[in-house]
Amino acid sequence: MNESNLNNDSVRPVAVRFVVLLGFVSLFADMTYEAARGISGPYLGILGASGLVVGLTAGAGELLGYGLRYVFGLLSDRTRRYWTITIIGYAVNLLAVPLLGLAHHWELAAALMIAERIGKAIRTPARDVMLSYATATVGRGWGFALHEAMDQIGAMVGPVIVMAVLALRGSYPFAFGVLAIPAVLALTVLVAARVIYPQPQTLEAASEARPDGRLPAVFWLYLAAVGCVAAGFADYPLIAFHIKSHHLIEDPWIPLLYACAMGIDALAALVFGRWYDRKGMRVLAAAVAISSVFAVFAFSMHWVMIVAGVVLWGVGMGAQESVIRAAVADLVPKTRRGTGFGIFNAGYGFAWFAGSVLMGVLYDYSLPAVIAFSVVSQLASLPMLLGVGRRAGRIQEI
C-alpha cells in the first residue's frame, strides 16, 4: 500500500489500522514476556541461583533495558531504519523467552533474561516514533492510549496462561515453551505491518524542522517533571512485599490484585488519552494529582485501603504509559523523535530505578518515610508540568 497517495479523508482510518496492528504486536508480546517475568525468579531458584543473583539479574536487566534506549533512539534517527530496528528488537525480546525452557544452568537463564530486556531497549524508541506518525492523525493521546490498552490486555492474559500451564503440567520449561506461541504471533503481525505500511512516516503531515535540530528546552523541563513522578511511583513488587510481610491479603489474591491493576491501567489510559487530546498537559497534571496519594492507601494495614491504593496505582500507570509518551511526540521535532524517545525513556527508567531503590531502603526503616517520599516526589512534578503546558503550544506550532 502506498500511503503517499492517500487523501486527507482516508488517512485517519489507515492510521487507526496501523495503531491497532502495532497494538496486537504489543498484546502478544506482553503475553510472552510479562508471563515470563512472573515466573523467572522462581525458575532461577530452581536452577540453583541465589537471591543475590536473582536481584542482580532483574536490576541489570532493567538498567540496560532503559539505559540503552538512548543509544537505539539516536541510531534510529540517524539511520531512519525504524522497521529494521523494531523487528530486530522484538526478535531478541521475544525469542529469548521460549529459549529459557532450554536453559539448564542459571547462568544461561540469567543471560537470556537480560537479553530479553535489551531487546525491549532496541525496539521501543523506533516503534514509538512510528506510532507517533500515526497518532498525529488520530490524536496523540488517544492513539498511544489505544496501544497501551491493548498492551495491558496481553499483560493480564499472559500470566493467567502460565498459571494454568503450571497447574496442569507443573513444568517451568514447558511453560516457557508454550510462550513461543504468542511470541511467534507477535512477530508475524509485526512483519505483516511492515509489509502493509512500509513508510508510516507518510501518515503524518510534513512539518518544518527546528533550524538548529536541537531538542527544545521545554523537553528537558518535561523530563525533569516526569522523573519526579517516576521516582515516587513505587513498584508493585514493593507493594506486594508489604502485603505479604504483614499477612494482609491471602497469597492467591496478590497476583489477582495486580491483574486488576493492569485492567484499570488500560481503562485509565483510554480515558486520559482522549482527555489529553482535548485539554493538553493539564490532563497529565490532573492524573498525577489523583494518583499521587496511592502510597497512603497501598502501604496501609487494612486490605480495603490497600485495594483502593492499588486502584489509584493503576490509574497512575495508565496515565504514565499513554499520556506521557504522547506528550514526548508533541514536544520533540519530527526529525529528532527517535533521540527524544530514547533520552526520555532512559531518564525515566533511571529515575524509576533510583526511586525504587530508595523506597526499598526506606521501607526497612520507616513506612511513613516511604509514603512521604512517594507523595512529595510526585507532587513536586506539578508546577513543572503546568509550566510545560504553558509553553507546549509554541513548540507544537513549529
Secondary structure by P-SEA (a helix, b strand, c coil): cccccccccaaaaaaaaaaaaaaaaaaaaaacaaaaaacaaaaaaaacccaaaaaaaaaaaaaaaccaaaaaaaaaaaccaaaaaaaaaaaaaccccccccccccaaaaaaaaaaaaaaaaacaaaaaaaaaaaaaaccaaaaaaaaaaaaaaaaaaaaaaaaaaaaacccaaaaaaaaaaaaaaaaaaaaaaaaaccccccccccccccccccccaaaaaaaaaaaaaaaacccaaaaaaaaaaaccccccaaaaaaaaaaaaaaaaaaaaaaaaacccaaaaaaaaaaacccccccccccaaaaaaaaaaaaaaaaaaacaaaaaaaaaccccaaaaaaaaaaaaaaaaaaaaaaaaaaaaaccaaaaaaaaaaaaaaaaaaaaaaaaaaaaaaac
